[in-house]
Amino acid sequence: MFRDPDGVSGGGGVEPGTVHLGMMQPGKWTVYAVCNNIDLLHLQIRSAGKTQAETDIPCGVTIAIPVTVTAAGARDFAIATSYPKGADGPAWWSAQVNSTTWRQTQSFSFK
């Protein structure tokens, strides 16, 4: 989705779910996320059992969420999605953990 040679990994799916990335390098990262087929999808980023960030993704656009991963959080990093109240799927989604210096050079449209 968003290729970054210095990035970590990512994942996605057709329905809400959770991607566990396992081991990460501690530091500052940017999670890029996108979805389609519904109006909004809720995204939550967790590490060390705590919520680092969460937001609703307006499907059809790419959002960037800065996160800082601690040494403890690097062993348990996850990206989870869920439907906001009143939303119904299916929703296609993808999220990628990239370096903070990565810049998007291509645009993609989900229609």
C-alpha positions as CSV (number, residue, x, y, z in Angstrom):
1,M,0.0,0.0,0.0
2,F,2.5,2.6,1.1
3,R,6.0,1.2,0.4
4,D,8.7,2.5,2.7
5,P,12.0,0.7,2.8
6,D,12.6,2.0,6.3
7,G,9.1,1.2,7.5
8,V,8.1,-1.7,9.7
9,S,5.0,-3.5,8.3
10,G,1.3,-3.3,8.2
11,G,-1.8,-5.1,7.4
12,G,-5.5,-4.9,6.7
13,G,-8.6,-6.8,5.9
14,V,-12.2,-6.8,4.7
15,E,-13.9,-6.6,8.1
16,P,-12.8,-4.9,11.3
17,G,-10.0,-6.7,13.0
18,T,-6.6,-6.5,14.6
19,V,-3.1,-6.7,13.1
20,H,-0.4,-7.6,15.6
21,L,3.0,-6.4,14.4
22,G,5.0,-8.1,17.2
23,M,8.5,-6.7,17.5
24,M,9.1,-3.1,16.4
25,Q,12.0,-0.8,16.9
26,P,11.4,1.8,19.6
27,G,11.1,5.4,18.2
28,K,8.9,7.7,16.3
29,W,6.7,6.3,13.5
30,T,3.8,7.4,11.4
31,V,0.8,5.0,10.8
32,Y,-0.9,5.6,7.5
33,A,-4.4,4.2,7.1
34,V,-7.1,4.1,4.5
35,C,-10.5,2.4,4.1
36,N,-13.4,2.3,1.7
37,N,-17.0,1.1,1.2
38,I,-18.4,2.9,4.3
39,D,-18.3,6.5,5.5
40,L,-16.1,6.0,8.6
41,L,-13.9,3.3,10.2
42,H,-12.5,3.6,13.7
43,L,-8.8,2.9,14.1
44,Q,-7.0,2.3,17.3
45,I,-3.2,1.9,17.8
46,R,-2.0,0.0,20.9
47,S,1.3,-0.8,22.4
48,A,2.2,-2.3,25.7
49,G,-1.6,-2.8,26.3
50,K,-2.3,0.9,26.2
51,T,-4.0,3.0,23.5
52,Q,-1.4,5.2,21.8
53,A,-3.8,6.9,19.4
54,E,-7.3,6.4,18.0
55,T,-9.4,8.2,15.4
56,D,-12.1,7.7,12.9
57,I,-10.9,7.3,9.3
58,P,-13.1,9.1,6.7
59,C,-13.0,6.4,4.1
60,G,-11.6,7.4,0.7
61,V,-8.8,9.5,2.1
62,T,-5.4,8.6,3.6
63,I,-4.8,9.6,7.2
64,A,-1.4,9.9,9.0
65,I,-1.2,9.2,12.7
66,P,2.2,9.9,14.5
67,V,3.1,7.5,17.3
68,T,6.0,7.0,19.6
69,V,6.9,3.4,20.5
70,T,8.6,2.8,23.8
71,A,10.9,-0.1,24.4
72,A,8.1,-1.9,26.3
73,G,5.6,-1.1,23.6
74,A,7.9,-2.4,20.8
75,R,7.1,-6.0,21.9
76,D,3.3,-5.6,21.7
77,F,2.3,-3.3,18.9
78,A,-1.2,-3.7,17.3
79,I,-3.5,-1.8,14.9
80,A,-7.2,-2.5,15.4
81,T,-10.3,-1.3,13.5
82,S,-14.0,-1.3,14.4
83,Y,-17.2,0.1,13.0
84,P,-18.3,3.4,14.7
85,K,-21.7,3.3,16.2
86,G,-24.4,3.1,13.5
87,A,-21.9,2.0,10.7
88,D,-22.3,-1.1,8.8
89,G,-19.9,-2.9,6.5
90,P,-18.2,-4.5,4.9
91,A,-15.2,-2.2,5.0
92,W,-11.9,-2.7,3.3
93,W,-9.0,-1.2,5.2
94,S,-5.2,-1.1,5.3
95,A,-2.6,0.4,7.7
96,Q,1.1,0.7,7.3
97,V,3.8,1.8,9.8
98,N,6.3,4.0,8.1
99,S,9.3,6.1,9.1
100,T,8.5,9.7,10.0
101,T,10.6,10.9,7.0
102,W,8.6,8.9,4.4
103,R,6.6,11.0,1.9
104,Q,3.8,9.7,-0.3
105,T,4.7,10.0,-4.0
106,Q,1.7,8.3,-5.5
107,S,-2.1,8.7,-5.0
108,F,-4.6,5.9,-5.1
109,S,-8.3,6.2,-5.5
110,F,-10.8,3.6,-4.1
111,K,-14.1,3.9,-5.9
